[in-house]
């Protein structure tokens, strides 16, 4: 049984069961005349699981063999058309997974090389990852899609792309992504790009001209501001930048701020702060001030013995 702390292993086992069930559907009414397929089928599910399921050559063998079988399916079979569609989708998912795995291997190895050689990681250019999070307190029709799409467009406009996303928390709405840079960047270059987002949001929020923002960036920021109009209160974090939209007695207010390292650490440790847009900035400041005022622990008597 897969260990609870190993979701990848569990996901692979579930996929194996799905694949087994799908294979059985494909072979309904089969007379068992494809001996090579059935021999490899039995061998494939009995072999060692040390190899990644999707990297196993036997998996491609089955996909190709079942594709041929689907093409030979009798027209009267109720499963033929649906099976071919499911098989095509499965093949696309496998190819996407392989491409993603290869990309992650390259990025991981690059980071390990930097670490192994003792290089200053903040200065060496590499693929950079930043957390992206969004919270809205109400979910009127169209708001979730509008804000999700707007965030994606802002990331693309400033040289990032969504690398991974996680299921949203519903009720209100809280969503997390990871974005990665399209180019290899140093840490200062990442911060510079994020600060450009902050400045662009601030200027757009007060309708000031944006001389240093190109058309694509300006359009993405405008779309984000427009999407935030659909909800009363919201908080969006992209790396070191925090954008907050609030309804106040004087009307709607949108603020953007670059967080200090202390504030980012506090937010990483307590991400639920984003679910209080009206007070998140004050709480971050207060938490960081409290940390600074906490005196260091006194040494033990007797030199620590």
Residue pairs with C-beta under 8 A, 6 or more apart in sequence:
2 9
2 10
2 13
3 9
12 52
12 53
12 54
15 53
16 45
16 53
19 62
19 90
20 45
22 83
22 86
22 87
22 90
23 41
23 62
23 66
25 79
25 83
26 66
26 69
26 70
26 79
26 83
26 87
27 69
28 77
28 79
29 77
32 38
34 65
34 69
37 62
37 65
37 69
40 58
40 61
40 62
41 62
43 58
44 56
44 58
44 59
44 61
44 62
47 56
47 58
52 101
53 59
54 94
54 97
54 98
54 101
55 98
55 101
59 94
63 87
63 90
63 91
63 94
66 83
66 87
67 84
67 87
67 91
70 80
70 83
70 84
70 87
71 84
73 79
73 80
73 83
73 84
74 80
107 126
107 127
107 180
110 126
110 127
111 121
111 126
114 121
114 124
114 126
115 121
121 187
122 186
122 187
122 188
123 186
123 187
123 188
124 186
125 184
125 185
125 186
125 189
126 184
126 185
127 180
127 181
127 184
127 185
128 180
128 181
128 185
128 187
128 190
129 163
129 178
129 179
129 180
129 181
130 160
130 178
130 179
130 180
130 190
130 194
130 238
130 239
130 240
131 176
131 177
131 178
131 179
131 237
131 239
131 268
132 151
132 155
132 162
132 176
132 177
132 178
132 179
132 236
132 237
132 238
132 239
133 174
133 175
133 176
133 177
133 235
133 236
133 237
133 271
133 274
134 147
134 148
134 151
134 173
134 174
134 175
134 234
134 235
134 236
134 237
135 172
135 173
135 174
135 175
135 234
135 235
135 236
135 274
135 275
135 277
136 143
136 144
136 147
136 172
136 173
136 231
136 233
136 234
137 172
137 231
137 232
137 233
137 234
137 277
138 172
138 231
138 232
138 233
139 170
139 172
139 173
139 231
140 230
140 231
142 230
143 173
143 227
143 230
143 231
144 168
144 173
146 226
146 227
146 230
147 224
147 227
147 228
147 230
147 231
147 234
147 236
148 175
149 223
149 227
150 220
150 223
150 224
150 226
150 227
151 177
151 224
151 236
151 238
152 162
153 219
153 220
153 223
153 224
154 197
154 220
154 221
154 223
154 224
154 238
155 161
155 162
155 179
155 238
156 220
157 216
157 217
157 219
157 220
157 221
158 193
158 194
158 196
158 197
158 217
158 220
159 181
159 182
159 183
159 185
159 193
160 179
160 180
160 181
160 182
160 193
161 179
161 180
161 182
162 177
162 178
162 179
163 177
163 178
163 179
163 180
164 177
164 178
165 175
165 176
165 177
165 178
166 175
166 176
166 177
168 174
168 175
169 175
172 275
174 274
174 275
179 238
179 239
181 190
181 193
185 193
190 239
191 239
191 240
191 258
194 238
194 239
194 240
194 241
194 258
195 240
195 241
195 258
196 212
196 213
196 217
197 221
197 238
197 241
197 256
198 241
198 243
198 256
198 257
198 258
199 212
199 256
200 210
200 213
200 217
200 218
200 221
201 221
201 224
201 225
201 241
201 243
201 254
201 256
202 255
202 256
203 209
203 210
203 213
204 210
204 218
204 221
204 222
204 225
205 225
205 254
205 255
205 256
210 218
210 221
213 221
224 236
224 243
225 254
228 234
228 236
228 243
228 245
228 254
229 252
231 245
232 246
232 247
233 245
233 246
233 247
233 277
233 278
234 243
234 244
234 245
234 277
235 242
235 243
235 244
235 245
235 274
235 275
235 277
235 280
236 242
236 243
236 244
237 243
237 267
237 274
240 258
240 259
240 264
241 256
241 257
241 258
241 259
242 256
242 257
242 259
242 267
242 280
242 281
243 254
243 255
243 256
244 254
244 255
244 256
244 257
244 277
244 280
244 281
245 252
245 253
245 254
245 277
246 252
246 253
246 254
246 255
246 277
246 278
247 253
255 281
257 281
259 267
259 284
260 288
262 288
262 291
262 292
263 284
263 285
263 288
266 273
266 284
266 287
266 288
266 291
267 273
267 274
267 284
270 287
273 280
273 283
273 284
274 280
276 283
